[in-house]
């Protein structure tokens, strides 16, 4: 194999590696986007649950302080 053929072979190998790297980068980017969407969804769910719990606790406290015990 002559020096030019060797350089062409190495260039070809580098182009193949670059192509696989670009494909992998695109797939990883898709995974990151999907995971961020899942994280955002979970944050919304947790926020909603916290608000619901806070409202229920507030209502329960109001009920305990405003309702007279049954023996009165």
Secondary structure, 3 states (H helix, E strand, C coil): CCHHHHHHHHHHHHHHHHHHHHHHHHHHHHHHHHHHHHHHHHHHHHHHHHHHHHHHHHHHHHHHHHCCCCCC
